[in-house]
Amino acid sequence: MKAVITVIGKDTVGILAKIANLCAARNVNIDDVTQTVMQEYFCMIMMCDIDHINTDFAVFVDEANRIGEENALQVHVMHEDVFNSMHRI
């Protein structure tokens, strides 16, 4: 299974590292990442493999949200099933 992680916020050093460290700690493999800085805002999308996640997915989402709150970022983690359901006609 896959998950999509999006991160948006004021650009600061270490944003990618914080999210990547969470993924590594939870055995979530980052398959693809794209990131850019638009004016002073950091924007990132990650496609992650959660087949071997070592915690409950909801816990992972909460941990990602906590990183967002602590760093004034909008972090959104969406399970592939939800993403697919949202984009079906």
mmCIF file as gemmi writes it, N, C-alpha and C atoms, coordinates in Angstrom:
data_model
loop_
_atom_site.group_PDB
_atom_site.id
_atom_site.type_symbol
_atom_site.label_atom_id
_atom_site.label_alt_id
_atom_site.label_comp_id
_atom_site.label_asym_id
_atom_site.label_entity_id
_atom_site.label_seq_id
_atom_site.pdbx_PDB_ins_code
_atom_site.Cartn_x
_atom_site.Cartn_y
_atom_site.Cartn_z
_atom_site.occupancy
_atom_site.B_iso_or_equiv
_atom_site.pdbx_formal_charge
_atom_site.auth_seq_id
_atom_site.auth_asym_id
_atom_site.pdbx_PDB_model_num
ATOM 1 N N . MET Axp A 1 ? 0.837 -1.179 0 1 0 ? 1 A 1
ATOM 2 C CA . MET Axp A 1 ? 0 0 0 1 0 ? 1 A 1
ATOM 3 C C . MET Axp A 1 ? 0.884 1.245 0 1 0 ? 1 A 1
ATOM 4 N N . LYS Axp A 2 ? 0.285 2.322 -0.464 1 0 ? 2 A 1
ATOM 5 C CA . LYS Axp A 2 ? 0.999 3.586 -0.568 1 0 ? 2 A 1
ATOM 6 C C . LYS Axp A 2 ? 0.321 4.645 0.282 1 0 ? 2 A 1
ATOM 7 N N . ALA Axp A 3 ? 1.089 5.695 0.567 1 0 ? 3 A 1
ATOM 8 C CA . ALA Axp A 3 ? 0.555 6.885 1.215 1 0 ? 3 A 1
ATOM 9 C C . ALA Axp A 3 ? 1.177 8.094 0.542 1 0 ? 3 A 1
ATOM 10 N N . VAL Axp A 4 ? 0.413 9.174 0.492 1 0 ? 4 A 1
ATOM 11 C CA . VAL Axp A 4 ? 0.896 10.435 -0.054 1 0 ? 4 A 1
ATOM 12 C C . VAL Axp A 4 ? 1.052 11.402 1.109 1 0 ? 4 A 1
ATOM 13 N N . ILE Axp A 5 ? 2.233 12.003 1.207 1 0 ? 5 A 1
ATOM 14 C CA . ILE Axp A 5 ? 2.505 12.992 2.249 1 0 ? 5 A 1
ATOM 15 C C . ILE Axp A 5 ? 2.759 14.322 1.564 1 0 ? 5 A 1
ATOM 16 N N . THR Axp A 6 ? 2.034 15.349 1.98 1 0 ? 6 A 1
ATOM 17 C CA . THR Axp A 6 ? 2.284 16.693 1.469 1 0 ? 6 A 1
ATOM 18 C C . THR Axp A 6 ? 2.702 17.591 2.627 1 0 ? 6 A 1
ATOM 19 N N . VAL Axp A 7 ? 3.622 18.494 2.321 1 0 ? 7 A 1
ATOM 20 C CA . VAL Axp A 7 ? 4.124 19.43 3.329 1 0 ? 7 A 1
ATOM 21 C C . VAL Axp A 7 ? 4.209 20.809 2.685 1 0 ? 7 A 1
ATOM 22 N N . ILE Axp A 8 ? 3.628 21.801 3.343 1 0 ? 8 A 1
ATOM 23 C CA . ILE Axp A 8 ? 3.694 23.187 2.877 1 0 ? 8 A 1
ATOM 24 C C . ILE Axp A 8 ? 3.958 24.073 4.082 1 0 ? 8 A 1
ATOM 25 N N . GLY Axp A 9 ? 4.862 25.026 3.914 1 0 ? 9 A 1
ATOM 26 C CA . GLY Axp A 9 ? 5.128 25.979 4.988 1 0 ? 9 A 1
ATOM 27 C C . GLY Axp A 9 ? 6.286 26.885 4.653 1 0 ? 9 A 1
ATOM 28 N N . LYS Axp A 10 ? 6.532 27.816 5.533 1 0 ? 10 A 1
ATOM 29 C CA . LYS Axp A 10 ? 7.659 28.734 5.377 1 0 ? 10 A 1
ATOM 30 C C . LYS Axp A 10 ? 8.943 27.918 5.297 1 0 ? 10 A 1
ATOM 31 N N . ASP Axp A 11 ? 9.782 28.234 4.32 1 0 ? 11 A 1
ATOM 32 C CA . ASP Axp A 11 ? 11.01 27.46 4.101 1 0 ? 11 A 1
ATOM 33 C C . ASP Axp A 11 ? 11.987 27.654 5.25 1 0 ? 11 A 1
ATOM 34 N N . THR Axp A 12 ? 12.433 26.547 5.818 1 0 ? 12 A 1
ATOM 35 C CA . THR Axp A 12 ? 13.471 26.537 6.846 1 0 ? 12 A 1
ATOM 36 C C . THR Axp A 12 ? 14.354 25.313 6.615 1 0 ? 12 A 1
ATOM 37 N N . VAL Axp A 13 ? 15.495 25.322 7.23 1 0 ? 13 A 1
ATOM 38 C CA . VAL Axp A 13 ? 16.426 24.199 7.104 1 0 ? 13 A 1
ATOM 39 C C . VAL Axp A 13 ? 15.857 22.967 7.796 1 0 ? 13 A 1
ATOM 40 N N . GLY Axp A 14 ? 15.921 21.819 7.126 1 0 ? 14 A 1
ATOM 41 C CA . GLY Axp A 14 ? 15.626 20.537 7.762 1 0 ? 14 A 1
ATOM 42 C C . GLY Axp A 14 ? 14.218 20.006 7.64 1 0 ? 14 A 1
ATOM 43 N N . ILE Axp A 15 ? 13.37 20.658 6.865 1 0 ? 15 A 1
ATOM 44 C CA . ILE Axp A 15 ? 11.989 20.165 6.75 1 0 ? 15 A 1
ATOM 45 C C . ILE Axp A 15 ? 11.962 18.754 6.166 1 0 ? 15 A 1
ATOM 46 N N . LEU Axp A 16 ? 12.617 18.571 5.047 1 0 ? 16 A 1
ATOM 47 C CA . LEU Axp A 16 ? 12.65 17.255 4.409 1 0 ? 16 A 1
ATOM 48 C C . LEU Axp A 16 ? 13.24 16.221 5.359 1 0 ? 16 A 1
ATOM 49 N N . ALA Axp A 17 ? 14.292 16.585 6.068 1 0 ? 17 A 1
ATOM 50 C CA . ALA Axp A 17 ? 14.954 15.657 6.997 1 0 ? 17 A 1
ATOM 51 C C . ALA Axp A 17 ? 14.009 15.228 8.121 1 0 ? 17 A 1
ATOM 52 N N . LYS Axp A 18 ? 13.212 16.147 8.641 1 0 ? 18 A 1
ATOM 53 C CA . LYS Axp A 18 ? 12.299 15.796 9.739 1 0 ? 18 A 1
ATOM 54 C C . LYS Axp A 18 ? 11.269 14.776 9.291 1 0 ? 18 A 1
ATOM 55 N N . ILE Axp A 19 ? 10.707 14.981 8.116 1 0 ? 19 A 1
ATOM 56 C CA . ILE Axp A 19 ? 9.708 14.041 7.611 1 0 ? 19 A 1
ATOM 57 C C . ILE Axp A 19 ? 10.37 12.715 7.231 1 0 ? 19 A 1
ATOM 58 N N . ALA Axp A 20 ? 11.544 12.783 6.6 1 0 ? 20 A 1
ATOM 59 C CA . ALA Axp A 20 ? 12.26 11.56 6.214 1 0 ? 20 A 1
ATOM 60 C C . ALA Axp A 20 ? 12.669 10.757 7.454 1 0 ? 20 A 1
ATOM 61 N N . ASN Axp A 21 ? 13.085 11.435 8.516 1 0 ? 21 A 1
ATOM 62 C CA . ASN Axp A 21 ? 13.451 10.733 9.756 1 0 ? 21 A 1
ATOM 63 C C . ASN Axp A 21 ? 12.246 10.026 10.367 1 0 ? 21 A 1
ATOM 64 N N . LEU Axp A 22 ? 11.079 10.658 10.326 1 0 ? 22 A 1
ATOM 65 C CA . LEU Axp A 22 ? 9.868 10.004 10.817 1 0 ? 22 A 1
ATOM 66 C C . LEU Axp A 22 ? 9.582 8.749 9.985 1 0 ? 22 A 1
ATOM 67 N N . CYS Axp A 23 ? 9.687 8.89 8.665 1 0 ? 23 A 1
ATOM 68 C CA . CYS Axp A 23 ? 9.444 7.732 7.79 1 0 ? 23 A 1
ATOM 69 C C . CYS Axp A 23 ? 10.413 6.597 8.112 1 0 ? 23 A 1
ATOM 70 N N . ALA Axp A 24 ? 11.681 6.925 8.274 1 0 ? 24 A 1
ATOM 71 C CA . ALA Axp A 24 ? 12.68 5.894 8.58 1 0 ? 24 A 1
ATOM 72 C C . ALA Axp A 24 ? 12.389 5.226 9.919 1 0 ? 24 A 1
ATOM 73 N N . ALA Axp A 25 ? 12.015 6.013 10.911 1 0 ? 25 A 1
ATOM 74 C CA . ALA Axp A 25 ? 11.729 5.458 12.241 1 0 ? 25 A 1
ATOM 75 C C . ALA Axp A 25 ? 10.523 4.521 12.209 1 0 ? 25 A 1
ATOM 76 N N . ARG Axp A 26 ? 9.605 4.762 11.304 1 0 ? 26 A 1
ATOM 77 C CA . ARG Axp A 26 ? 8.381 3.956 11.217 1 0 ? 26 A 1
ATOM 78 C C . ARG Axp A 26 ? 8.429 2.93 10.083 1 0 ? 26 A 1
ATOM 79 N N . ASN Axp A 27 ? 9.614 2.755 9.49 1 0 ? 27 A 1
ATOM 80 C CA . ASN Axp A 27 ? 9.818 1.771 8.427 1 0 ? 27 A 1
ATOM 81 C C . ASN Axp A 27 ? 8.934 2.048 7.209 1 0 ? 27 A 1
ATOM 82 N N . VAL Axp A 28 ? 8.754 3.323 6.926 1 0 ? 28 A 1
ATOM 83 C CA . VAL Axp A 28 ? 8.003 3.773 5.76 1 0 ? 28 A 1
ATOM 84 C C . VAL Axp A 28 ? 9.032 4.154 4.698 1 0 ? 28 A 1
ATOM 85 N N . ASN Axp A 29 ? 8.962 3.497 3.543 1 0 ? 29 A 1
ATOM 86 C CA . ASN Axp A 29 ? 9.934 3.743 2.486 1 0 ? 29 A 1
ATOM 87 C C . ASN Axp A 29 ? 9.452 4.866 1.567 1 0 ? 29 A 1
ATOM 88 N N . ILE Axp A 30 ? 10.305 5.858 1.337 1 0 ? 30 A 1
ATOM 89 C CA . ILE Axp A 30 ? 9.978 6.956 0.44 1 0 ? 30 A 1
ATOM 90 C C . ILE Axp A 30 ? 10.316 6.505 -0.973 1 0 ? 30 A 1
ATOM 91 N N . ASP Axp A 31 ? 9.286 6.314 -1.794 1 0 ? 31 A 1
ATOM 92 C CA . ASP Axp A 31 ? 9.471 5.86 -3.174 1 0 ? 31 A 1
ATOM 93 C C . ASP Axp A 31 ? 9.807 7.014 -4.107 1 0 ? 31 A 1
ATOM 94 N N . ASP Axp A 32 ? 9.189 8.162 -3.87 1 0 ? 32 A 1
ATOM 95 C CA . ASP Axp A 32 ? 9.394 9.304 -4.752 1 0 ? 32 A 1
ATOM 96 C C . ASP Axp A 32 ? 9.141 10.57 -3.949 1 0 ? 32 A 1
ATOM 97 N N . VAL Axp A 33 ? 9.885 11.6 -4.282 1 0 ? 33 A 1
ATOM 98 C CA . VAL Axp A 33 ? 9.689 12.89 -3.615 1 0 ? 33 A 1
ATOM 99 C C . VAL Axp A 33 ? 9.934 14.008 -4.612 1 0 ? 33 A 1
ATOM 100 N N . THR Axp A 34 ? 9.083 15.006 -4.53 1 0 ? 34 A 1
ATOM 101 C CA . THR Axp A 34 ? 9.301 16.216 -5.296 1 0 ? 34 A 1
ATOM 102 C C . THR Axp A 34 ? 9.141 17.381 -4.333 1 0 ? 34 A 1
ATOM 103 N N . GLN Axp A 35 ? 10.027 18.335 -4.465 1 0 ? 35 A 1
ATOM 104 C CA . GLN Axp A 35 ? 9.946 19.493 -3.582 1 0 ? 35 A 1
ATOM 105 C C . GLN Axp A 35 ? 10.435 20.72 -4.317 1 0 ? 35 A 1
ATOM 106 N N . THR Axp A 36 ? 9.896 21.845 -3.907 1 0 ? 36 A 1
ATOM 107 C CA . THR Axp A 36 ? 10.3 23.113 -4.492 1 0 ? 36 A 1
ATOM 108 C C . THR Axp A 36 ? 10.09 24.203 -3.454 1 0 ? 36 A 1
ATOM 109 N N . VAL Axp A 37 ? 10.735 25.318 -3.695 1 0 ? 37 A 1
ATOM 110 C CA . VAL Axp A 37 ? 10.507 26.502 -2.877 1 0 ? 37 A 1
ATOM 111 C C . VAL Axp A 37 ? 9.877 27.539 -3.799 1 0 ? 37 A 1
ATOM 112 N N . MET Axp A 38 ? 8.678 27.958 -3.451 1 0 ? 38 A 1
ATOM 113 C CA . MET Axp A 38 ? 7.95 28.963 -4.225 1 0 ? 38 A 1
ATOM 114 C C . MET Axp A 38 ? 7.947 30.245 -3.402 1 0 ? 38 A 1
ATOM 115 N N . GLN Axp A 39 ? 8.734 31.221 -3.876 1 0 ? 39 A 1
ATOM 116 C CA . GLN Axp A 39 ? 9.009 32.431 -3.115 1 0 ? 39 A 1
ATOM 117 C C . GLN Axp A 39 ? 9.607 31.984 -1.784 1 0 ? 39 A 1
ATOM 118 N N . GLU Axp A 40 ? 8.943 32.206 -0.652 1 0 ? 40 A 1
ATOM 119 C CA . GLU Axp A 40 ? 9.537 31.767 0.615 1 0 ? 40 A 1
ATOM 120 C C . GLU Axp A 40 ? 8.863 30.517 1.186 1 0 ? 40 A 1
ATOM 121 N N . TYR Axp A 41 ? 8.036 29.849 0.374 1 0 ? 41 A 1
ATOM 122 C CA . TYR Axp A 41 ? 7.297 28.689 0.868 1 0 ? 41 A 1
ATOM 123 C C . TYR Axp A 41 ? 7.841 27.373 0.32 1 0 ? 41 A 1
ATOM 124 N N . PHE Axp A 42 ? 8.054 26.433 1.226 1 0 ? 42 A 1
ATOM 125 C CA . PHE Axp A 42 ? 8.511 25.085 0.912 1 0 ? 42 A 1
ATOM 126 C C . PHE Axp A 42 ? 7.285 24.244 0.583 1 0 ? 42 A 1
ATOM 127 N N . CYS Axp A 43 ? 7.334 23.498 -0.524 1 0 ? 43 A 1
ATOM 128 C CA . CYS Axp A 43 ? 6.235 22.628 -0.95 1 0 ? 43 A 1
ATOM 129 C C . CYS Axp A 43 ? 6.819 21.261 -1.301 1 0 ? 43 A 1
ATOM 130 N N . MET Axp A 44 ? 6.269 20.206 -0.719 1 0 ? 44 A 1
ATOM 131 C CA . MET Axp A 44 ? 6.806 18.867 -0.967 1 0 ? 44 A 1
ATOM 132 C C . MET Axp A 44 ? 5.666 17.857 -1.069 1 0 ? 44 A 1
ATOM 133 N N . ILE Axp A 45 ? 5.854 16.903 -1.98 1 0 ? 45 A 1
ATOM 134 C CA . ILE Axp A 45 ? 4.946 15.757 -2.093 1 0 ? 45 A 1
ATOM 135 C C . ILE Axp A 45 ? 5.81 14.502 -2.069 1 0 ? 45 A 1
ATOM 136 N N . MET Axp A 46 ? 5.446 13.549 -1.219 1 0 ? 46 A 1
ATOM 137 C CA . MET Axp A 46 ? 6.152 12.266 -1.135 1 0 ? 46 A 1
ATOM 138 C C . MET Axp A 46 ? 5.172 11.136 -1.424 1 0 ? 46 A 1
ATOM 139 N N . MET Axp A 47 ? 5.622 10.167 -2.192 1 0 ? 47 A 1
ATOM 140 C CA . MET Axp A 47 ? 4.875 8.918 -2.367 1 0 ? 47 A 1
ATOM 141 C C . MET Axp A 47 ? 5.631 7.874 -1.564 1 0 ? 47 A 1
ATOM 142 N N . CYS Axp A 48 ? 4.955 7.245 -0.625 1 0 ? 48 A 1
ATOM 143 C CA . CYS Axp A 48 ? 5.621 6.33 0.302 1 0 ? 48 A 1
ATOM 144 C C . CYS Axp A 48 ? 4.981 4.951 0.285 1 0 ? 48 A 1
ATOM 145 N N . ASP Axp A 49 ? 5.801 3.944 0.504 1 0 ? 49 A 1
ATOM 146 C CA . ASP Axp A 49 ? 5.361 2.561 0.632 1 0 ? 49 A 1
ATOM 147 C C . ASP Axp A 49 ? 5.165 2.281 2.118 1 0 ? 49 A 1
ATOM 148 N N . ILE Axp A 50 ? 3.936 1.906 2.496 1 0 ? 50 A 1
ATOM 149 C CA . ILE Axp A 50 ? 3.639 1.65 3.911 1 0 ? 50 A 1
ATOM 150 C C . ILE Axp A 50 ? 3.381 0.17 4.186 1 0 ? 50 A 1
ATOM 151 N N . ASP Axp A 51 ? 3.83 -0.695 3.279 1 0 ? 51 A 1
ATOM 152 C CA . ASP Axp A 51 ? 3.609 -2.132 3.469 1 0 ? 51 A 1
ATOM 153 C C . ASP Axp A 51 ? 4.258 -2.666 4.746 1 0 ? 51 A 1
ATOM 154 N N . HIS Axp A 52 ? 5.371 -2.085 5.156 1 0 ? 52 A 1
ATOM 155 C CA . HIS Axp A 52 ? 6.105 -2.605 6.311 1 0 ? 52 A 1
ATOM 156 C C . HIS Axp A 52 ? 6.135 -1.616 7.471 1 0 ? 52 A 1
ATOM 157 N N . ILE Axp A 53 ? 5.146 -0.724 7.524 1 0 ? 53 A 1
ATOM 158 C CA . ILE Axp A 53 ? 5.083 0.255 8.601 1 0 ? 53 A 1
ATOM 159 C C . ILE Axp A 53 ? 5.047 -0.474 9.947 1 0 ? 53 A 1
ATOM 160 N N . ASN Axp A 54 ? 5.777 0.042 10.926 1 0 ? 54 A 1
ATOM 161 C CA . ASN Axp A 54 ? 5.9 -0.661 12.202 1 0 ? 54 A 1
ATOM 162 C C . ASN Axp A 54 ? 5.033 -0.063 13.306 1 0 ? 54 A 1
ATOM 163 N N . THR Axp A 55 ? 4.022 0.682 12.914 1 0 ? 55 A 1
ATOM 164 C CA . THR Axp A 55 ? 3.056 1.234 13.858 1 0 ? 55 A 1
ATOM 165 C C . THR Axp A 55 ? 1.706 1.314 13.154 1 0 ? 55 A 1
ATOM 166 N N . ASP Axp A 56 ? 0.683 1.642 13.879 1 0 ? 56 A 1
ATOM 167 C CA . ASP Axp A 56 ? -0.624 1.839 13.275 1 0 ? 56 A 1
ATOM 168 C C . ASP Axp A 56 ? -0.572 3.073 12.378 1 0 ? 56 A 1
ATOM 169 N N . PHE Axp A 57 ? -1.23 3.019 11.222 1 0 ? 57 A 1
ATOM 170 C CA . PHE Axp A 57 ? -1.203 4.138 10.285 1 0 ? 57 A 1
ATOM 171 C C . PHE Axp A 57 ? -1.699 5.424 10.936 1 0 ? 57 A 1
ATOM 172 N N . ALA Axp A 58 ? -2.725 5.341 11.767 1 0 ? 58 A 1
ATOM 173 C CA . ALA Axp A 58 ? -3.258 6.53 12.444 1 0 ? 58 A 1
ATOM 174 C C . ALA Axp A 58 ? -2.215 7.16 13.363 1 0 ? 58 A 1
ATOM 175 N N . VAL Axp A 59 ? -1.396 6.341 13.994 1 0 ? 59 A 1
ATOM 176 C CA . VAL Axp A 59 ? -0.318 6.859 14.848 1 0 ? 59 A 1
ATOM 177 C C . VAL Axp A 59 ? 0.699 7.602 13.991 1 0 ? 59 A 1
ATOM 178 N N . PHE Axp A 60 ? 1.051 7.03 12.847 1 0 ? 60 A 1
ATOM 179 C CA . PHE Axp A 60 ? 1.975 7.676 11.916 1 0 ? 60 A 1
ATOM 180 C C . PHE Axp A 60 ? 1.432 9.039 11.468 1 0 ? 60 A 1
ATOM 181 N N . VAL Axp A 61 ? 0.148 9.087 11.151 1 0 ? 61 A 1
ATOM 182 C CA . VAL Axp A 61 ? -0.49 10.346 10.749 1 0 ? 61 A 1
ATOM 183 C C . VAL Axp A 61 ? -0.39 11.368 11.877 1 0 ? 61 A 1
ATOM 184 N N . ASP Axp A 62 ? -0.684 10.942 13.094 1 0 ? 62 A 1
ATOM 185 C CA . ASP Axp A 62 ? -0.601 11.847 14.249 1 0 ? 62 A 1
ATOM 186 C C . ASP Axp A 62 ? 0.822 12.362 14.458 1 0 ? 62 A 1
ATOM 187 N N . GLU Axp A 63 ? 1.797 11.49 14.295 1 0 ? 63 A 1
ATOM 188 C CA . GLU Axp A 63 ? 3.2 11.907 14.45 1 0 ? 63 A 1
ATOM 189 C C . GLU Axp A 63 ? 3.597 12.924 13.378 1 0 ? 63 A 1
ATOM 190 N N . ALA Axp A 64 ? 3.148 12.706 12.167 1 0 ? 64 A 1
ATOM 191 C CA . ALA Axp A 64 ? 3.434 13.657 11.082 1 0 ? 64 A 1
ATOM 192 C C . ALA Axp A 64 ? 2.761 14.997 11.358 1 0 ? 64 A 1
ATOM 193 N N . ASN Axp A 65 ? 1.523 14.955 11.832 1 0 ? 65 A 1
ATOM 194 C CA . ASN Axp A 65 ? 0.813 16.19 12.176 1 0 ? 65 A 1
ATOM 195 C C . ASN Axp A 65 ? 1.513 16.942 13.298 1 0 ? 65 A 1
ATOM 196 N N . ARG Axp A 66 ? 2.039 16.211 14.258 1 0 ? 66 A 1
ATOM 197 C CA . ARG Axp A 66 ? 2.754 16.831 15.373 1 0 ? 66 A 1
ATOM 198 C C . ARG Axp A 66 ? 4.011 17.553 14.866 1 0 ? 66 A 1
ATOM 199 N N . ILE Axp A 67 ? 4.724 16.927 13.935 1 0 ? 67 A 1
ATOM 200 C CA . ILE Axp A 67 ? 5.884 17.591 13.329 1 0 ? 67 A 1
ATOM 201 C C . ILE Axp A 67 ? 5.438 18.887 12.662 1 0 ? 67 A 1
ATOM 202 N N . GLY Axp A 68 ? 4.316 18.824 11.968 1 0 ? 68 A 1
ATOM 203 C CA . GLY Axp A 68 ? 3.782 20.021 11.336 1 0 ? 68 A 1
ATOM 204 C C . GLY Axp A 68 ? 3.473 21.116 12.334 1 0 ? 68 A 1
ATOM 205 N N . GLU Axp A 69 ? 2.784 20.764 13.396 1 0 ? 69 A 1
ATOM 206 C CA . GLU Axp A 69 ? 2.426 21.75 14.418 1 0 ? 69 A 1
ATOM 207 C C . GLU Axp A 69 ? 3.659 22.358 15.072 1 0 ? 69 A 1
ATOM 208 N N . GLU Axp A 70 ? 4.649 21.534 15.364 1 0 ? 70 A 1
ATOM 209 C CA . GLU Axp A 70 ? 5.859 22.017 16.031 1 0 ? 70 A 1
ATOM 210 C C . GLU Axp A 70 ? 6.7 22.919 15.142 1 0 ? 70 A 1
ATOM 211 N N . ASN Axp A 71 ? 6.506 22.817 13.812 1 0 ? 71 A 1
ATOM 212 C CA . ASN Axp A 71 ? 7.35 23.553 12.871 1 0 ? 71 A 1
ATOM 213 C C . ASN Axp A 71 ? 6.563 24.519 11.981 1 0 ? 71 A 1
ATOM 214 N N . ALA Axp A 72 ? 5.336 24.808 12.378 1 0 ? 72 A 1
ATOM 215 C CA . ALA Axp A 72 ? 4.468 25.737 11.635 1 0 ? 72 A 1
ATOM 216 C C . ALA Axp A 72 ? 4.332 25.32 10.17 1 0 ? 72 A 1
ATOM 217 N N . LEU Axp A 73 ? 4.084 24.029 9.955 1 0 ? 73 A 1
ATOM 218 C CA . LEU Axp A 73 ? 3.918 23.467 8.616 1 0 ? 73 A 1
ATOM 219 C C . LEU Axp A 73 ? 2.545 22.824 8.505 1 0 ? 73 A 1
ATOM 220 N N . GLN Axp A 74 ? 2.037 22.773 7.298 1 0 ? 74 A 1
ATOM 221 C CA . GLN Axp A 74 ? 0.852 21.972 7.035 1 0 ? 74 A 1
ATOM 222 C C . GLN Axp A 74 ? 1.333 20.63 6.504 1 0 ? 74 A 1
ATOM 223 N N . VAL Axp A 75 ? 1.158 19.59 7.293 1 0 ? 75 A 1
ATOM 224 C CA . VAL Axp A 75 ? 1.557 18.24 6.887 1 0 ? 75 A 1
ATOM 225 C C . VAL Axp A 75 ? 0.288 17.41 6.77 1 0 ? 75 A 1
ATOM 226 N N . HIS Axp A 76 ? 0.124 16.784 5.621 1 0 ? 76 A 1
ATOM 227 C CA . HIS Axp A 76 ? -1.06 15.965 5.383 1 0 ? 76 A 1
ATOM 228 C C . HIS Axp A 76 ? -0.612 14.591 4.889 1 0 ? 76 A 1
ATOM 229 N N . VAL Axp A 77 ? -1.087 13.551 5.554 1 0 ? 77 A 1
ATOM 230 C CA . VAL Axp A 77 ? -0.778 12.176 5.155 1 0 ? 77 A 1
ATOM 231 C C . VAL Axp A 77 ? -2.085 11.52 4.72 1 0 ? 77 A 1
ATOM 232 N N . MET Axp A 78 ? -2.106 11.008 3.505 1 0 ? 78 A 1
ATOM 233 C CA . MET Axp A 78 ? -3.312 10.401 2.964 1 0 ? 78 A 1
ATOM 234 C C . MET Axp A 78 ? -3.016 8.981 2.477 1 0 ? 78 A 1
ATOM 235 N N . HIS Axp A 79 ? -3.786 8.035 2.966 1 0 ? 79 A 1
ATOM 236 C CA . HIS Axp A 79 ? -3.673 6.649 2.531 1 0 ? 79 A 1
ATOM 237 C C . HIS Axp A 79 ? -4.082 6.556 1.07 1 0 ? 79 A 1
ATOM 238 N N . GLU Axp A 80 ? -3.437 5.69 0.344 1 0 ? 80 A 1
ATOM 239 C CA . GLU Axp A 80 ? -3.713 5.497 -1.082 1 0 ? 80 A 1
ATOM 240 C C . GLU Axp A 80 ? -5.19 5.22 -1.35 1 0 ? 80 A 1
ATOM 241 N N . ASP Axp A 81 ? -5.838 4.454 -0.491 1 0 ? 81 A 1
ATOM 242 C CA . ASP Axp A 81 ? -7.252 4.127 -0.69 1 0 ? 81 A 1
ATOM 243 C C . ASP Axp A 81 ? -8.121 5.383 -0.664 1 0 ? 81 A 1
ATOM 244 N N . VAL Axp A 82 ? -7.824 6.29 0.25 1 0 ? 82 A 1
ATOM 245 C CA . VAL Axp A 82 ? -8.577 7.54 0.343 1 0 ? 82 A 1
ATOM 246 C C . VAL Axp A 82 ? -8.31 8.392 -0.889 1 0 ? 82 A 1
ATOM 247 N N . PHE Axp A 83 ? -7.049 8.476 -1.267 1 0 ? 83 A 1
ATOM 248 C CA . PHE Axp A 83 ? -6.672 9.247 -2.45 1 0 ? 83 A 1
ATOM 249 C C . PHE Axp A 83 ? -7.398 8.731 -3.687 1 0 ? 83 A 1
ATOM 250 N N . ASN Axp A 84 ? -7.393 7.431 -3.871 1 0 ? 84 A 1
ATOM 251 C CA . ASN Axp A 84 ? -8.06 6.825 -5.037 1 0 ? 84 A 1
ATOM 252 C C . ASN Axp A 84 ? -9.568 7.055 -5.004 1 0 ? 84 A 1
ATOM 253 N N . SER Axp A 85 ? -10.172 6.959 -3.83 1 0 ? 85 A 1
ATOM 254 C CA . SER Axp A 85 ? -11.616 7.172 -3.699 1 0 ? 85 A 1
ATOM 255 C C . SER Axp A 85 ? -11.986 8.609 -4.035 1 0 ? 85 A 1
ATOM 256 N N . MET Axp A 86 ? -11.146 9.55 -3.664 1 0 ? 86 A 1
ATOM 257 C CA . MET Axp A 86 ? -11.426 10.961 -3.932 1 0 ? 86 A 1
ATOM 258 C C . MET Axp A 86 ? -11.345 11.292 -5.42 1 0 ? 86 A 1
ATOM 259 N N . HIS Axp A 87 ? -10.581 10.506 -6.178 1 0 ? 87 A 1
ATOM 260 C CA . HIS Axp A 87 ? -10.367 10.835 -7.565 1 0 ? 87 A 1
ATOM 261 C C . HIS Axp A 87 ? -11.062 9.885 -8.542 1 0 ? 87 A 1
ATOM 262 N N . ARG Axp A 88 ? -12.065 9.178 -8.051 1 0 ? 88 A 1
ATOM 263 C CA . ARG Axp A 88 ? -12.89 8.323 -8.914 1 0 ? 88 A 1
ATOM 264 C C . ARG Axp A 88 ? -14.183 9.03 -9.228 1 0 ? 88 A 1
ATOM 265 N N . ILE Axp A 89 ? -14.651 8.815 -10.418 1 0 ? 89 A 1
ATOM 266 C CA . ILE Axp A 89 ? -15.933 9.409 -10.814 1 0 ? 89 A 1
ATOM 267 C C . ILE Axp A 89 ? -17.024 8.388 -10.615 1 0 ? 89 A 1
